[in-house]
Amino acid sequence: MKSLSIVIPIKDEAESLPELLAEIKAAIFPVYKDFEVIAIDDGSRDNSWEILQKLSKEYEFLKTVRFQYNCGKATALSLGFHLASGRYIATIDGDLQDNPAEIPEMLKMLEGGSDLVSGWKKKRRDPWHKTIPSKFFNLVVSIVCGQRLHDFNCGLKVYKAEVAKSVSLYGDYHRFIPLMASWNGFKIGEKAVEHRARRHGVSKYGVSRLLSGFLDLTALMFLHKFSLKPLHFFGTLGLFACMVASCIFAYFGFEWATTGKLRVRPLLVLAGFAFVSGVQFISLGLLGEMLNFKMQNKDYPVAERTQKST
């Protein structure tokens, strides 16, 4: 087993790669002799892959993987975590904005008791139209989820191996790794790190990521709270719709009993629609519960066990 694995997701960063690998070697080799770097080329359209092949001959610690097409940062990180053999795992972006020299100090925080340490770009070297939405997003996520971090989306993080391998990543959920790790019972730390201005290429992130980030947060919160009990969500909606419909039906029933007349009104049609929708919501929740029952496994989150000899 290696002491440290460094995972680097790469998308069109050919100009940055030689300098990045040189910085990593200078920062890590004096501390950890037996480390590895896993570079995941996420469908780059420039010559990033060719550069990686040349660098792999120069640096024996470098391992490279190439996706046939762009799969997203979360998929690249997920594969990197799977391939990593280190006791500790670090992630860093390939654009040279994060300084690899921060990694040893962050690893000391892991040895001090944290399970995951996330970087905090306290002095961010990006234009205002990226920094302001990012601060707003981080504030909202901290308030909604109860996990206070200044910078959820910093690419510079270090993990104990069991933490990195415990999270399920897809879509753009990589920005919520500290949150998911916290839900899994791990201790999260944060360290202010140096952030540098981009030297080569262009940023892959824009303001549109803010909207997708909130949608991902909504989906993640739903999965966290209701994936094991879908009836609690759909059943609540269904019961509420049925109760509203029943009250409306009772009103029209009373009117019919006292006047002998019943006219079809929009409100009555709406009540019928609400009742049918309520039954469908409840049925959907029950189907979800049936699927969970069939697919459940007995993977209990036991942290420690004491065995007595007989």
Secondary structure, DSSP 4 states (H G I P E B T S, - for coil): -EEEEEEEEESS-TTTHHHHHHHHHHHHTTT-SSEEEEEEE-S-SSSHHHHHHHHHHH-TTEEEEE-SS---HHHHHHHHHHH--EEEEEE--TTS-B-GGGHHHHHHHHHTT-SEEEEE-SS--S-HHHHHHHHHHHHHHHHHHS---S-TT-S-EEEEHHHHTT----TTGGGGHHHHHHHTT--EEEEE--B----SS--S--THHHHHHHHHHHHHHHHHHHSS-HHHHHHHHHHHHHHHHHHHHHHHHHHHHHHS-----HHHHHHHHHHHHHHHHHHHHHHHHHHHHHH---------------
